[in-house]
């Protein structure tokens, strides 16, 4: 299977996971493939932290602040198990709040 098909298959499996398990599943699957590449882990961490930082600044200025924070968090969850667990918990809480309304 080529890389494009593998990526589509992995994204589909991540999206179809139940709420509260997606980020941890993504962490386990993607971290297996990048386990030996320290350069890739550092790159994802730097980009993720940068997006979160720019997102926080964009909250106070015109721009897509929340979107950048979420994308940065998703990138960081690939590298950090704690962040993956935190985002899974956050997803469950947001869905619960959304259902109450």
Backbone as ProteinMPNN parsed JSONL, in Angstrom:
{"seq_chain_A": "XXXXXXXXXXXXXXXXXXXXXXXXXXXXXXXXXXXXXXXXXXXXXXXXXXXXXXXXXXXXXXXXXXXXXXXXXXXXXXXXXXXXXXXXXXXXXXXXXXXXX", "coords_chain_A": {"N_chain_A": [[0.852, -1.174, 0.0], [0.56, 2.206, -0.853], [1.94, 5.36, 0.37], [0.073, 7.45, 0.359], [-2.429, 6.149, 0.402], [-2.171, 4.804, 2.838], [-2.079, 6.963, 4.618], [-4.629, 8.123, 4.219], [-6.197, 5.985, 5.094], [-5.409, 5.81, 7.8], [-6.226, 8.354, 8.75], [-8.986, 8.109, 8.379], [-9.556, 6.049, 10.199], [-8.896, 7.347, 12.571], [-10.762, 9.431, 12.663], [-13.158, 8.03, 12.849], [-13.076, 6.896, 15.327], [-14.441, 6.608, 18.658], [-15.589, 9.439, 20.596], [-13.247, 10.926, 22.76], [-11.227, 9.12, 22.535], [-9.755, 9.459, 20.32], [-7.374, 11.091, 20.031], [-5.482, 9.778, 21.618], [-5.404, 7.329, 20.308], [-4.409, 8.187, 17.832], [-1.933, 9.114, 18.711], [-0.707, 6.688, 19.519], [-0.615, 5.202, 17.111], [0.693, 6.887, 15.198], [3.009, 7.571, 16.541], [4.364, 5.185, 16.611], [5.356, 4.975, 14.031], [7.05, 7.179, 13.806], [8.889, 6.805, 15.753], [11.686, 6.424, 15.793], [12.718, 8.685, 14.708], [14.11, 11.393, 15.771], [14.446, 13.95, 14.826], [12.048, 14.459, 13.446], [10.21, 14.366, 15.559], [11.072, 16.561, 17.114], [10.671, 18.59, 15.25], [7.851, 18.494, 14.866], [7.079, 19.175, 17.446], [8.115, 21.8, 17.747], [6.735, 23.16, 15.692], [4.096, 22.719, 16.544], [4.07, 24.006, 19.102], [4.651, 26.578, 18.256], [2.347, 27.155, 16.687], [0.354, 27.061, 18.667], [1.188, 29.204, 20.277], [1.011, 31.377, 18.445], [-1.707, 31.192, 18.012], [-2.727, 31.878, 20.544], [-1.93, 34.549, 20.671], [-3.444, 35.451, 18.522], [-5.977, 35.354, 19.565], [-6.421, 37.764, 20.781], [-6.099, 39.54, 18.77], [-7.2, 40.237, 15.399], [-7.896, 37.223, 13.787], [-7.585, 33.64, 13.247], [-7.622, 32.393, 16.02], [-8.53, 30.287, 17.834], [-8.675, 28.117, 16.12], [-5.974, 27.826, 15.317], [-4.827, 27.173, 17.783], [-6.052, 24.7, 18.27], [-5.099, 23.147, 16.087], [-2.329, 23.256, 16.581], [-2.307, 21.976, 19.077], [-3.189, 19.442, 18.292], [-1.012, 18.621, 16.722], [0.952, 18.538, 18.715], [-0.085, 16.506, 20.265], [0.594, 14.235, 18.923], [3.172, 13.812, 19.604], [3.281, 13.855, 22.382], [2.045, 11.92, 24.986], [0.616, 12.751, 27.232], [-0.55, 15.175, 26.406], [-2.185, 14.172, 24.419], [-4.015, 12.657, 25.935], [-5.113, 14.745, 27.447], [-6.364, 16.273, 25.404], [-8.252, 14.407, 24.537], [-9.902, 14.255, 26.802], [-10.781, 16.9, 26.872], [-12.21, 17.004, 24.474], [-14.357, 15.279, 25.07], [-15.611, 16.746, 27.118], [-16.355, 19.11, 25.77], [-18.156, 18.081, 23.879], [-20.106, 17.135, 25.642], [-20.987, 19.54, 26.795], [-22.001, 20.754, 24.513], [-24.123, 19.07, 23.874], [-25.839, 19.584, 25.993], [-26.913, 22.048, 25.422]], "CA_chain_A": [[0.0, 0.0, 0.0], [1.42, 3.389, -0.915], [1.858, 6.274, 1.498], [-1.168, 8.225, 0.289], [-3.513, 5.281, 0.859], [-1.96, 4.568, 4.266], [-2.459, 8.18, 5.329], [-6.09, 8.217, 4.168], [-6.733, 4.932, 5.945], [-5.165, 6.191, 9.188], [-7.103, 9.477, 9.075], [-10.35, 7.592, 8.491], [-9.659, 5.317, 11.472], [-8.861, 8.318, 13.667], [-12.027, 10.172, 12.672], [-14.272, 7.161, 13.231], [-12.95, 6.464, 16.729], [-15.393, 7.318, 19.514], [-15.13, 10.646, 21.268], [-12.46, 10.664, 23.956], [-10.192, 8.115, 22.287], [-9.121, 9.75, 19.028], [-6.009, 11.608, 20.109], [-4.619, 8.727, 22.159], [-5.233, 6.365, 19.215], [-3.494, 8.802, 16.872], [-0.608, 9.109, 19.331], [-0.116, 5.352, 19.5], [-0.338, 4.76, 15.738], [1.676, 7.732, 14.516], [4.267, 7.525, 17.281], [5.065, 3.961, 16.22], [6.066, 5.173, 12.773], [8.097, 8.205, 13.932], [9.58, 6.521, 17.001], [13.138, 6.489, 15.687], [13.122, 9.948, 14.097], [14.124, 12.473, 16.747], [14.283, 15.197, 14.075], [10.62, 14.635, 13.177], [9.559, 14.691, 16.835], [11.422, 17.935, 17.464], [10.008, 19.462, 14.276], [6.428, 18.553, 15.2], [6.943, 19.908, 18.705], [8.361, 23.228, 17.51], [5.615, 23.685, 14.903], [2.916, 22.712, 17.405], [4.193, 25.074, 20.102], [4.539, 27.839, 17.518], [0.944, 27.384, 16.332], [-0.38, 27.383, 19.894], [1.594, 30.556, 20.668], [0.397, 32.314, 17.497], [-3.145, 31.137, 18.275], [-3.009, 32.661, 21.752], [-1.825, 35.962, 20.267], [-4.562, 35.74, 17.618], [-7.212, 35.517, 20.328], [-6.544, 39.176, 21.125], [-6.024, 40.295, 17.53], [-8.001, 39.545, 14.377], [-7.27, 36.019, 13.26], [-8.202, 32.366, 13.655], [-6.889, 31.969, 17.22], [-8.941, 28.983, 18.358], [-8.293, 27.109, 15.127], [-4.523, 27.605, 15.407], [-4.554, 26.47, 19.04], [-6.461, 23.307, 18.098], [-4.162, 22.474, 15.178], [-1.075, 23.105, 17.322], [-2.52, 20.923, 20.073], [-3.235, 18.148, 17.6], [0.368, 18.257, 16.377], [1.654, 18.185, 19.949], [-0.608, 15.236, 20.784], [1.284, 13.141, 18.235], [4.467, 13.648, 20.252], [3.144, 13.739, 23.832], [0.897, 11.127, 25.436], [-0.156, 13.567, 28.176], [-1.366, 16.118, 25.645], [-3.219, 13.366, 23.752], [-5.036, 12.359, 26.953], [-5.769, 16.014, 27.759], [-7.258, 16.627, 24.303], [-9.38, 13.474, 24.57], [-10.795, 14.709, 27.884], [-11.367, 18.16, 26.433], [-13.204, 16.684, 23.449], [-15.541, 14.742, 25.751], [-16.286, 17.842, 27.833], [-16.972, 20.01, 24.797], [-19.334, 17.396, 23.348], [-21.129, 17.105, 26.693], [-21.547, 20.892, 26.882], [-22.758, 21.001, 23.285], [-25.369, 18.296, 23.959], [-26.723, 20.206, 26.979], [-27.58, 23.207, 24.815]], "C_chain_A": [[0.895, 1.235, 0.0], [1.12, 4.346, 0.235], [0.546, 7.043, 1.514], [-2.357, 7.403, 0.799], [-3.396, 4.992, 2.353], [-2.413, 5.767, 5.087], [-3.972, 8.342, 5.359], [-6.73, 7.193, 5.097], [-6.571, 5.291, 7.42], [-6.08, 7.345, 9.609], [-8.548, 9.017, 9.232], [-10.542, 6.854, 9.814], [-9.644, 6.261, 12.671], [-10.204, 9.028, 13.783], [-13.173, 9.307, 13.167], [-14.163, 6.615, 14.657], [-13.961, 7.23, 17.58], [-14.748, 8.511, 20.217], [-14.381, 10.277, 22.553], [-11.396, 9.606, 23.772], [-9.388, 8.422, 21.03], [-7.661, 10.14, 19.144], [-5.038, 10.566, 20.67], [-4.375, 7.642, 21.11], [-4.248, 6.912, 18.186], [-2.068, 8.815, 17.415], [0.042, 7.731, 19.197], [0.249, 4.915, 18.084], [0.768, 5.573, 15.075], [3.019, 7.672, 15.223], [5.054, 6.251, 16.973], [5.895, 4.197, 14.965], [7.174, 6.219, 12.872], [8.975, 7.978, 15.153], [11.091, 6.735, 16.909], [13.63, 7.819, 15.13], [13.016, 11.093, 15.106], [13.938, 13.815, 16.053], [12.807, 15.482, 13.808], [9.855, 14.99, 14.448], [9.83, 16.131, 17.25], [10.721, 18.909, 16.53], [8.519, 19.608, 14.59], [6.19, 19.339, 16.485], [7.103, 21.405, 18.497], [7.206, 23.848, 16.729], [4.351, 23.755, 15.757], [2.939, 23.822, 18.44], [4.055, 26.443, 19.431], [3.088, 28.156, 17.154], [0.102, 27.727, 17.554], [-0.066, 28.812, 20.327], [0.962, 31.606, 19.761], [-1.116, 32.347, 17.699], [-3.537, 31.947, 19.494], [-2.927, 34.153, 21.441], [-3.021, 36.347, 19.398], [-5.898, 35.838, 18.343], [-7.478, 36.991, 20.635], [-6.447, 40.09, 19.913], [-6.893, 39.58, 16.49], [-7.24, 38.351, 13.803], [-7.931, 34.778, 13.804], [-7.513, 31.756, 14.867], [-7.241, 30.581, 17.697], [-8.532, 27.87, 17.401], [-6.796, 26.8, 15.195], [-4.148, 26.86, 16.687], [-4.915, 24.999, 18.905], [-5.51, 22.533, 17.181], [-2.819, 22.252, 15.859], [-1.176, 22.024, 18.378], [-2.559, 19.54, 19.453], [-1.833, 17.696, 17.194], [1.153, 17.844, 17.621], [1.174, 16.848, 20.513], [0.014, 14.032, 20.09], [2.59, 12.813, 18.945], [4.33, 13.335, 21.738], [1.872, 12.974, 24.214], [0.018, 11.932, 26.391], [-1.065, 14.552, 27.444], [-2.475, 15.374, 24.915], [-4.354, 13.041, 24.72], [-5.814, 13.626, 27.301], [-6.761, 16.411, 26.661], [-8.45, 15.676, 24.211], [-10.385, 13.882, 25.644], [-11.514, 15.993, 27.485], [-12.459, 17.923, 25.385], [-14.492, 16.151, 24.086], [-16.319, 15.844, 26.462], [-16.999, 18.788, 26.874], [-18.221, 19.368, 24.197], [-20.451, 17.347, 24.376], [-21.794, 18.483, 26.852], [-22.424, 21.2, 25.678], [-24.098, 20.263, 23.311], [-26.352, 18.911, 24.947], [-27.498, 21.373, 26.386], [-28.58, 22.749, 23.852]], "O_chain_A": [[1.866, 1.308, 0.753], [0.157, 4.156, 0.978], [-0.03, 7.262, 2.58], [-3.192, 7.913, 1.545], [-4.405, 4.94, 3.056], [-3.053, 5.609, 6.126], [-4.541, 8.662, 6.403], [-7.691, 7.499, 5.802], [-7.497, 5.096, 8.208], [-6.646, 7.317, 10.701], [-9.255, 9.486, 10.124], [-11.569, 7.013, 10.474], [-10.308, 6.001, 13.675], [-10.723, 9.205, 14.886], [-14.073, 9.807, 13.841], [-15.077, 5.941, 15.132], [-14.302, 8.37, 17.264], [-13.532, 8.571, 20.401], [-14.827, 9.429, 23.326], [-10.727, 9.225, 24.733], [-8.436, 7.708, 20.715], [-6.807, 9.593, 18.446], [-3.891, 10.492, 20.23], [-3.275, 7.096, 21.024], [-3.361, 6.194, 17.723], [-1.113, 8.561, 16.681], [1.205, 7.624, 18.808], [1.307, 4.321, 17.875], [1.675, 5.01, 14.462], [4.062, 7.719, 14.571], [6.282, 6.245, 17.068], [7.006, 3.681, 14.845], [8.139, 6.163, 12.111], [9.728, 8.869, 15.546], [11.705, 7.189, 17.875], [14.837, 8.057, 15.084], [11.95, 11.687, 15.268], [13.337, 14.725, 16.624], [12.365, 16.624, 13.931], [8.951, 15.824, 14.414], [8.922, 16.838, 17.686], [10.228, 19.946, 16.974], [7.987, 20.718, 14.58], [5.214, 20.081, 16.595], [6.31, 22.193, 19.013], [6.746, 24.94, 17.064], [3.617, 24.742, 15.699], [1.936, 24.508, 18.636], [3.421, 27.349, 19.972], [2.649, 29.297, 17.296], [-0.771, 28.592, 17.482], [-0.973, 29.552, 20.706], [0.437, 32.61, 20.243], [-1.739, 33.402, 17.575], [-4.563, 32.628, 19.486], [-3.764, 34.931, 21.899], [-3.551, 37.451, 19.526], [-6.861, 36.36, 17.781], [-8.632, 37.409, 20.736], [-6.688, 41.292, 20.023], [-7.276, 38.428, 16.695], [-6.087, 38.471, 13.39], [-8.748, 34.853, 14.721], [-6.882, 30.705, 14.752], [-6.349, 29.769, 17.944], [-8.094, 26.803, 17.832], [-6.4, 25.636, 15.136], [-3.255, 26.013, 16.675], [-4.171, 24.135, 19.37], [-5.158, 21.39, 17.473], [-2.23, 21.179, 15.731], [-0.243, 21.242, 18.562], [-2.03, 18.582, 20.014], [-1.505, 16.515, 17.31], [1.936, 16.895, 17.572], [1.939, 16.138, 21.165], [-0.035, 12.921, 20.619], [3.062, 11.677, 18.898], [5.167, 12.627, 22.299], [0.768, 13.341, 23.811], [-1.205, 11.802, 26.358], [-2.22, 14.736, 27.827], [-3.589, 15.885, 24.799], [-5.527, 13.142, 24.359], [-7.037, 13.586, 27.435], [-7.876, 16.838, 26.96], [-9.546, 16.099, 23.844], [-11.593, 13.852, 25.407], [-12.71, 16.149, 27.731], [-13.505, 18.571, 25.413], [-15.59, 16.534, 23.681], [-17.548, 15.87, 26.412], [-18.122, 19.216, 27.139], [-19.238, 20.04, 24.025], [-21.621, 17.499, 24.025], [-23.01, 18.576, 27.021], [-23.47, 21.834, 25.812], [-25.1, 20.784, 22.82], [-27.564, 18.783, 24.773], [-28.621, 21.651, 26.806], [-29.256, 23.567, 23.229]]}, "name": "protein", "num_of_chains": 1, "seq": "XXXXXXXXXXXXXXXXXXXXXXXXXXXXXXXXXXXXXXXXXXXXXXXXXXXXXXXXXXXXXXXXXXXXXXXXXXXXXXXXXXXXXXXXXXXXXXXXXXXXX"}
